[in-house]
Structure formats: structure tokens, C-alpha cells
Amino acid sequence: MLFQRVNREDAERVFSIVYNIAGATVTAGYPVVLDVTAPDGVRVSKPATATLSLLLGLAVADITDSSYGKIQVYGYKASGWVYPNQTTAIAAGDILIPVDSSWHLTRSSAGNGLSGLIMAAESYATMTTSITAQKKVFIRAL
């Protein structure tokens, strides 16, 4: 793990090094989950139904397939990919969760049993045609 040096002007952040086996590039801001085909604590992949609770963090920079890269596991991040809901706005403080077979986060429905490892750090209005956009988030996946 890489801990950011203490600095009064910057929010505290913690990072981890992972190995991408998703079969595609993980773009900066995408969520990654622990791989369950050969779990070793380092291999990550795209979120899937069985692995949504294994969220490790968000990519800091693009991570090409079959290579190592850095993810953020704790702290404020100004650029996490979020998909808005068409009927319910995302409010600052709402729990965000990974989505099955997708590279983005969305608002958690109440009572779905998924934990709050990532929270919205800004509001995001509903959209009639939803598109994924980079939004401010707070990560607690440490």
C-alpha cells in the first residue's frame, strides 16, 4: 500500500498496486474488484454479480490488460465514473456501488445489502438519457 504523505493542502489518500486481468484496459476512475478465478489479493477484474462485494477501489490511471497499475482505496477522488438514475437523483453522501458487467458506479437502493465503500461527494441530477460521467466520490475500501 502507498500512503500519501501528510500535507495540509491535500486530502488524505491511500493507494494499492494491482494486476489487471480484465481482458481490457481499466480506464482511470473505473471500479475494480478482486478476481475470484485465481484469488491472490493482487489480480483485479471488471465487476460482476458474484464479485460486487469484492470492490477494491478505483483506478488512478489507465491500467492496460495484463499489467500492474495503481488504484485508490481510501480518500477523496475527483473523478470516479458514475451512472445516474433516470428517476432518483444522486445526492452527496449517497452510497455508490459497482454495477454488474460495467465499469461504473451507481446509486445504491435502500436495503440491497451492499455496503457503502464509495459515497457520492457531489449531487448528480436525474437524466432522461443517462450517460456515465466522472463525478467526485469518497472511497472507504481500505
Z-matrix of the N, CA and C atoms (Angstrom, degrees):
N
C 1 1.441
C 2 1.524 1 109.12
N 3 1.302 2 113.41 1 147.72
C 4 1.450 3 120.44 2 178.88
C 5 1.523 4 107.95 3 -115.67
N 6 1.317 5 116.32 4 118.74
C 7 1.455 6 121.20 5 179.10
C 8 1.516 7 108.25 6 -101.66
N 9 1.318 8 115.14 7 129.06
C 10 1.455 9 119.98 8 178.43
C 11 1.519 10 109.45 9 -63.83
N 12 1.275 11 115.61 10 141.96
C 13 1.457 12 120.66 11 176.22
C 14 1.528 13 109.79 12 -65.83
N 15 1.318 14 117.00 13 140.81
C 16 1.459 15 121.32 14 -178.18
C 17 1.529 16 109.87 15 -63.24
N 18 1.328 17 114.98 16 129.49
C 19 1.448 18 121.90 17 -178.28
C 20 1.522 19 107.05 18 -149.75
N 21 1.292 20 117.75 19 124.68
C 22 1.471 21 121.05 20 -177.15
C 23 1.519 22 113.50 21 -60.17
N 24 1.320 23 118.20 22 -29.49
C 25 1.459 24 121.34 23 -175.92
C 26 1.527 25 113.97 24 -85.54
N 27 1.334 26 118.48 25 -13.73
C 28 1.464 27 121.72 26 -177.43
C 29 1.517 28 110.74 27 -115.95
N 30 1.328 29 115.65 28 142.27
C 31 1.463 30 120.43 29 174.37
C 32 1.530 31 108.92 30 -67.36
N 33 1.329 32 116.66 31 147.91
C 34 1.464 33 120.54 32 179.42
C 35 1.517 34 109.70 33 -68.96
N 36 1.327 35 115.72 34 140.06
C 37 1.461 36 122.48 35 179.82
C 38 1.518 37 109.62 36 -142.45
N 39 1.342 38 115.26 37 149.56
C 40 1.463 39 121.61 38 176.78
C 41 1.524 40 107.41 39 -130.38
N 42 1.333 41 115.90 40 140.32
C 43 1.463 42 121.78 41 -176.16
C 44 1.526 43 110.02 42 -125.71
N 45 1.325 44 114.82 43 161.76
C 46 1.459 45 121.75 44 176.26
C 47 1.522 46 108.19 45 -140.03
N 48 1.323 47 116.42 46 152.37
C 49 1.461 48 121.98 47 177.13
C 50 1.517 49 108.19 48 -97.59
N 51 1.345 50 116.62 49 132.95
C 52 1.459 51 122.05 50 -178.31
C 53 1.531 52 109.88 51 -132.80
N 54 1.330 53 115.09 52 167.14
C 55 1.463 54 122.33 53 178.16
C 56 1.526 55 108.45 54 -117.47
N 57 1.319 56 117.26 55 120.57
C 58 1.462 57 122.83 56 -176.06
C 59 1.529 58 111.15 57 -81.83
N 60 1.348 59 116.73 58 118.84
C 61 1.471 60 120.84 59 173.79
C 62 1.531 61 110.38 60 -121.53
N 63 1.310 62 117.41 61 25.93
C 64 1.460 63 122.58 62 -175.96
C 65 1.526 64 113.68 63 -72.26
N 66 1.318 65 117.62 64 -15.60
C 67 1.457 66 119.80 65 -176.99
C 68 1.523 67 112.30 66 85.35
N 69 1.319 68 116.99 67 6.31
C 70 1.462 69 123.19 68 179.17
C 71 1.528 70 108.23 69 -156.75
N 72 1.307 71 116.02 70 164.96
C 73 1.461 72 120.64 71 176.66
C 74 1.525 73 109.82 72 -69.21
N 75 1.329 74 115.96 73 135.40
C 76 1.463 75 121.52 74 172.71
C 77 1.523 76 105.69 75 -92.33
N 78 1.313 77 116.23 76 114.40
C 79 1.466 78 121.89 77 -178.07
C 80 1.529 79 110.33 78 -77.23
N 81 1.318 80 116.88 79 148.70
C 82 1.461 81 121.70 80 177.76
C 83 1.525 82 109.96 81 -52.52
N 84 1.345 83 116.49 82 130.82
C 85 1.454 84 122.17 83 179.65
C 86 1.513 85 113.78 84 95.02
N 87 1.328 86 118.09 85 -10.01
C 88 1.468 87 121.34 86 178.26
C 89 1.532 88 110.00 87 -75.94
N 90 1.339 89 117.60 88 144.19
C 91 1.466 90 120.51 89 174.04
C 92 1.528 91 110.38 90 -77.80
N 93 1.316 92 116.42 91 145.89
C 94 1.469 93 121.22 92 175.00
C 95 1.522 94 109.19 93 -127.95
N 96 1.331 95 114.94 94 150.75
C 97 1.460 96 121.41 95 179.78
C 98 1.518 97 109.45 96 -122.84
N 99 1.314 98 114.94 97 157.25
C 100 1.462 99 121.63 98 176.98
C 101 1.516 100 109.30 99 -62.92
N 102 1.320 101 117.29 100 133.08
C 103 1.458 102 121.51 101 177.83
C 104 1.525 103 109.48 102 -74.12
N 105 1.331 104 117.26 103 135.69
C 106 1.462 105 121.10 104 -178.51
C 107 1.521 106 112.94 105 -106.21
N 108 1.345 107 117.98 106 -4.81
C 109 1.466 108 119.25 107 178.88
C 110 1.520 109 111.22 108 -72.48
N 111 1.313 110 117.45 109 -35.16
C 112 1.466 111 122.98 110 176.30
C 113 1.525 112 107.46 111 -147.55
N 114 1.342 113 117.46 112 69.04
C 115 1.471 114 119.83 113 -172.96
C 116 1.526 115 113.10 114 -62.34
N 117 1.327 116 114.70 115 128.58
C 118 1.459 117 120.71 116 177.31
C 119 1.522 118 111.77 117 -139.84
N 120 1.346 119 116.58 118 3.50
C 121 1.456 120 120.61 119 179.72
C 122 1.512 121 114.06 120 84.19
N 123 1.332 122 117.71 121 -4.29
C 124 1.458 123 121.60 122 -177.88
C 125 1.526 124 111.14 123 -118.35
N 126 1.316 125 117.93 124 -37.65
C 127 1.465 126 121.89 125 -177.08
C 128 1.523 127 111.13 126 -73.82
N 129 1.335 128 115.05 127 133.58
C 130 1.465 129 120.82 128 179.18
C 131 1.516 130 110.28 129 -127.95
N 132 1.327 131 114.34 130 159.82
C 133 1.449 132 120.58 131 -178.71
C 134 1.524 133 110.12 132 -148.19
N 135 1.318 134 114.96 133 -174.58
C 136 1.460 135 122.89 134 177.62
C 137 1.529 136 109.31 135 -75.08
N 138 1.329 137 118.64 136 140.46
C 139 1.459 138 120.83 137 178.10
C 140 1.537 139 111.77 138 -56.81
N 141 1.324 140 115.54 139 141.24
C 142 1.462 141 122.78 140 175.67
C 143 1.521 142 107.11 141 -139.14
N 144 1.311 143 117.30 142 164.99
C 145 1.465 144 121.40 143 -176.83
C 146 1.521 145 112.52 144 -48.73
N 147 1.318 146 117.38 145 -46.12
C 148 1.462 147 121.12 146 -176.54
C 149 1.521 148 113.43 147 -74.46
N 150 1.327 149 117.81 148 -13.23
C 151 1.472 150 119.99 149 -174.63
C 152 1.525 151 114.06 150 -118.35
N 153 1.317 152 118.65 151 8.97
C 154 1.465 153 120.48 152 -177.51
C 155 1.525 154 111.94 153 -58.85
N 156 1.323 155 117.87 154 -32.48
C 157 1.466 156 121.26 155 179.56
C 158 1.521 157 112.59 156 -80.21
N 159 1.322 158 117.72 157 -4.05
C 160 1.467 159 122.02 158 -179.61
C 161 1.528 160 112.03 159 -100.65
N 162 1.314 161 116.08 160 25.73
C 163 1.459 162 121.29 161 178.39
C 164 1.528 163 110.11 162 -57.82
N 165 1.332 164 116.55 163 128.44
C 166 1.465 165 120.68 164 178.94
C 167 1.515 166 113.03 165 -103.22
N 168 1.321 167 118.37 166 -31.40
C 169 1.457 168 120.54 167 -178.76
C 170 1.509 169 111.16 168 159.98
N 171 1.344 170 115.53 169 -164.42
C 172 1.458 171 122.51 170 -178.75
C 173 1.523 172 109.78 171 -117.87
N 174 1.325 173 116.05 172 140.02
C 175 1.464 174 121.02 173 179.58
C 176 1.530 175 110.56 174 -62.48
N 177 1.323 176 116.20 175 136.63
C 178 1.467 177 121.93 176 178.75
C 179 1.525 178 110.35 177 -82.79
N 180 1.318 179 116.35 178 -40.00
C 181 1.463 180 123.22 179 177.55
C 182 1.524 181 106.97 180 -139.99
N 183 1.320 182 117.26 181 168.51
C 184 1.463 183 119.78 182 178.53
C 185 1.528 184 110.00 183 -57.62
N 186 1.343 185 115.63 184 137.47
C 187 1.466 186 121.75 185 177.13
C 188 1.526 187 106.63 186 -121.09
N 189 1.330 188 117.36 187 109.32
C 190 1.458 189 120.05 188 -179.95
C 191 1.519 190 110.04 189 -67.09
N 192 1.331 191 115.61 190 158.27
C 193 1.460 192 120.69 191 -179.28
C 194 1.526 193 110.25 192 -60.55
N 195 1.314 194 115.91 193 142.96
C 196 1.469 195 123.88 194 178.57
C 197 1.523 196 112.43 195 59.54
N 198 1.333 197 115.62 196 40.53
C 199 1.465 198 119.68 197 175.31
C 200 1.524 199 109.72 198 -146.20
N 201 1.331 200 115.27 199 165.67
C 202 1.456 201 121.76 200 -179.98
C 203 1.521 202 110.43 201 -88.11
N 204 1.317 203 115.31 202 151.72
C 205 1.448 204 120.73 203 177.56
C 206 1.516 205 110.47 204 -159.31
N 207 1.321 206 115.51 205 176.97
C 208 1.461 207 121.16 206 -175.82
C 209 1.516 208 110.39 207 -108.28
N 210 1.358 209 115.67 208 136.26
C 211 1.458 210 121.52 209 173.64
C 212 1.523 211 108.32 210 -120.28
N 213 1.307 212 115.65 211 154.96
C 214 1.462 213 120.37 212 175.16
C 215 1.512 214 108.07 213 -97.16
N 216 1.355 215 116.74 214 129.09
C 217 1.458 216 121.78 215 -177.30
C 218 1.524 217 113.07 216 -112.10
N 219 1.336 218 116.82 217 -10.03
C 220 1.460 219 119.95 218 178.79
C 221 1.517 220 109.54 219 -154.55
N 222 1.340 221 115.50 220 141.37
C 223 1.454 222 121.74 221 170.95
C 224 1.514 223 114.45 222 109.44
N 225 1.318 224 114.56 223 178.46
C 226 1.461 225 123.28 224 -179.71
C 227 1.523 226 109.57 225 -70.32
N 228 1.332 227 116.18 226 136.44
C 229 1.466 228 121.86 227 174.43
C 230 1.528 229 107.77 228 -136.06
N 231 1.314 230 116.83 229 126.51
C 232 1.465 231 121.70 230 -175.23
C 233 1.522 232 113.44 231 -81.13
N 234 1.337 233 118.14 232 -2.62
C 235 1.458 234 118.04 233 -172.73
C 236 1.526 235 113.55 234 -146.61
N 237 1.323 236 116.42 235 71.33
C 238 1.459 237 120.86 236 172.43
C 239 1.521 238 108.41 237 -103.17
N 240 1.335 239 117.61 238 139.03
C 241 1.464 240 120.60 239 -178.69
C 242 1.516 241 110.04 240 -76.24
N 243 1.341 242 115.77 241 120.56
C 244 1.468 243 122.51 242 -176.31
C 245 1.530 244 108.75 243 -125.21
N 246 1.322 245 115.03 244 138.74
C 247 1.460 246 122.42 245 177.68
C 248 1.520 247 108.23 246 -109.03
N 249 1.335 248 118.26 247 120.31
C 250 1.463 249 120.31 248 -176.35
C 251 1.526 250 112.28 249 -75.61
N 252 1.307 251 114.64 250 158.91
C 253 1.459 252 121.73 251 174.61
C 254 1.523 253 107.68 252 -89.67
N 255 1.320 254 117.34 253 146.42
C 256 1.456 255 119.59 254 -178.44
C 257 1.525 256 112.93 255 -80.48
N 258 1.342 257 117.47 256 -14.54
C 259 1.465 258 119.54 257 -178.18
C 260 1.521 259 114.13 258 -119.30
N 261 1.331 260 118.42 259 -24.76
C 262 1.455 261 121.57 260 -177.08
C 263 1.525 262 110.09 261 -123.39
N 264 1.321 263 117.14 262 121.58
C 265 1.464 264 121.03 263 179.00
C 266 1.523 265 110.10 264 -68.38
N 267 1.316 266 116.23 265 152.07
C 268 1.458 267 121.81 266 174.40
C 269 1.522 268 106.91 267 -91.35
N 270 1.320 269 116.35 268 126.58
C 271 1.463 270 121.09 269 179.04
C 272 1.524 271 109.11 270 -105.25
N 273 1.313 272 116.59 271 152.85
C 274 1.460 273 120.19 272 174.91
C 275 1.521 274 108.18 273 -56.39
N 276 1.316 275 116.48 274 130.39
C 277 1.462 276 121.77 275 -178.24
C 278 1.519 277 113.75 276 100.08
N 279 1.328 278 118.06 277 -13.88
C 280 1.466 279 120.23 278 176.85
C 281 1.527 280 110.45 279 -65.73
N 282 1.324 281 115.52 280 146.38
C 283 1.468 282 121.11 281 176.40
C 284 1.520 283 108.74 282 -74.51
N 285 1.326 284 115.88 283 133.91
C 286 1.463 285 122.15 284 175.31
C 287 1.522 286 108.45 285 -112.04
N 288 1.321 287 116.24 286 138.96
C 289 1.465 288 120.63 287 -178.08
C 290 1.526 289 109.76 288 -129.12
N 291 1.339 290 116.85 289 154.79
C 292 1.465 291 119.32 290 174.85
C 293 1.524 292 109.74 291 -69.30
N 294 1.317 293 115.52 292 159.81
C 295 1.461 294 122.12 293 -177.35
C 296 1.527 295 109.10 294 -115.64
N 297 1.327 296 116.56 295 139.26
C 298 1.460 297 122.37 296 179.23
C 299 1.532 298 111.21 297 -52.79
N 300 1.334 299 115.37 298 128.41
C 301 1.473 300 123.29 299 175.97
C 302 1.521 301 113.75 300 57.33
N 303 1.325 302 117.39 301 29.40
C 304 1.469 303 121.16 302 -179.26
C 305 1.521 304 110.36 303 -135.69
N 306 1.316 305 114.99 304 159.32
C 307 1.464 306 120.97 305 179.32
C 308 1.518 307 111.21 306 -103.84
N 309 1.314 308 118.45 307 39.04
C 310 1.462 309 119.37 308 179.50
C 311 1.525 310 110.77 309 -145.36
N 312 1.327 311 114.44 310 174.04
C 313 1.457 312 122.85 311 178.25
C 314 1.523 313 108.07 312 -110.45
N 315 1.331 314 116.48 313 156.96
C 316 1.452 315 120.38 314 174.23
C 317 1.517 316 108.97 315 -144.38
N 318 1.310 317 116.71 316 167.41
C 319 1.468 318 122.60 317 -179.18
C 320 1.518 319 109.88 318 -65.12
N 321 1.315 320 115.91 319 136.83
C 322 1.456 321 121.74 320 178.59
C 323 1.515 322 110.17 321 -81.97
N 324 1.321 323 116.16 322 135.51
C 325 1.464 324 121.17 323 173.59
C 326 1.521 325 108.73 324 -76.95
N 327 1.304 326 117.17 325 144.14
C 328 1.464 327 120.66 326 179.47
C 329 1.524 328 109.49 327 -61.75
N 330 1.319 329 115.55 328 136.63
C 331 1.455 330 121.04 329 175.20
C 332 1.515 331 115.57 330 77.12
N 333 1.343 332 118.94 331 17.42
C 334 1.455 333 118.94 332 -179.87
C 335 1.525 334 112.39 333 -85.76
N 336 1.323 335 118.18 334 -4.78
C 337 1.457 336 121.77 335 175.87
C 338 1.516 337 115.69 336 84.18
N 339 1.323 338 118.42 337 -4.50
C 340 1.458 339 120.60 338 179.59
C 341 1.520 340 109.62 339 -87.15
N 342 1.309 341 116.42 340 139.27
C 343 1.461 342 120.67 341 -174.55
C 344 1.524 343 112.12 342 -80.68
N 345 1.319 344 115.33 343 165.25
C 346 1.456 345 121.54 344 -178.05
C 347 1.507 346 112.50 345 -93.50
N 348 1.334 347 117.37 346 75.42
C 349 1.451 348 120.45 347 177.73
C 350 1.523 349 112.11 348 -83.43
N 351 1.334 350 116.28 349 -21.92
C 352 1.462 351 120.92 350 177.14
C 353 1.525 352 108.05 351 -135.04
N 354 1.324 353 116.01 352 134.01
C 355 1.458 354 121.66 353 178.95
C 356 1.527 355 109.95 354 -121.31
N 357 1.319 356 115.88 355 148.67
C 358 1.461 357 121.01 356 175.26
C 359 1.529 358 108.51 357 -68.43
N 360 1.313 359 116.99 358 134.30
C 361 1.460 360 121.42 359 177.64
C 362 1.522 361 110.91 360 -104.32
N 363 1.319 362 116.62 361 2.67
C 364 1.459 363 121.92 362 175.88
C 365 1.524 364 108.56 363 -152.66
N 366 1.316 365 116.23 364 160.05
C 367 1.462 366 120.64 365 178.52
C 368 1.520 367 110.06 366 -79.28
N 369 1.329 368 115.51 367 153.96
C 370 1.452 369 122.37 368 -179.12
C 371 1.519 370 106.89 369 -143.25
N 372 1.318 371 118.00 370 113.24
C 373 1.464 372 123.08 371 -174.89
C 374 1.526 373 112.25 372 -69.04
N 375 1.314 374 115.33 373 160.55
C 376 1.459 375 120.46 374 174.72
C 377 1.524 376 108.96 375 -67.27
N 378 1.320 377 115.83 376 158.93
C 379 1.458 378 120.77 377 -179.73
C 380 1.520 379 108.85 378 -137.66
N 381 1.308 380 117.42 379 141.49
C 382 1.465 381 119.25 380 177.06
C 383 1.526 382 109.99 381 -72.91
N 384 1.321 383 117.15 382 -35.67
C 385 1.458 384 122.12 383 173.07
C 386 1.517 385 106.38 384 -118.01
N 387 1.319 386 116.60 385 100.96
C 388 1.468 387 120.88 386 -175.39
C 389 1.523 388 111.47 387 -71.88
N 390 1.325 389 115.09 388 134.24
C 391 1.458 390 121.65 389 172.92
C 392 1.518 391 108.22 390 -133.47
N 393 1.302 392 116.42 391 145.23
C 394 1.449 393 121.59 392 179.08
C 395 1.523 394 109.36 393 -72.72
N 396 1.333 395 116.35 394 137.73
C 397 1.459 396 121.03 395 179.58
C 398 1.521 397 109.53 396 -142.76
N 399 1.319 398 116.11 397 156.63
C 400 1.453 399 120.33 398 177.67
C 401 1.521 400 109.21 399 -79.95
N 402 1.332 401 115.75 400 126.74
C 403 1.455 402 122.16 401 -178.85
C 404 1.524 403 109.80 402 -131.57
N 405 1.326 404 115.84 403 161.45
C 406 1.464 405 121.84 404 178.80
C 407 1.530 406 109.75 405 -75.90
N 408 1.340 407 115.06 406 134.20
C 409 1.476 408 120.76 407 -178.03
C 410 1.524 409 109.14 408 -138.04
N 411 1.338 410 114.73 409 164.59
C 412 1.465 411 121.11 410 172.29
C 413 1.517 412 107.21 411 -124.01
N 414 1.329 413 116.15 412 126.46
C 415 1.467 414 122.65 413 -174.14
C 416 1.519 415 109.64 414 -103.86
N 417 1.348 416 116.68 415 133.97
C 418 1.469 417 122.41 416 174.64
C 419 1.527 418 109.07 417 -131.67
N 420 1.309 419 117.71 418 51.70
C 421 1.464 420 121.81 419 -177.11
C 422 1.527 421 111.90 420 -99.71
N 423 1.292 422 117.71 421 18.40
C 424 1.462 423 122.84 422 -176.85
C 425 1.516 424 110.28 423 -76.87
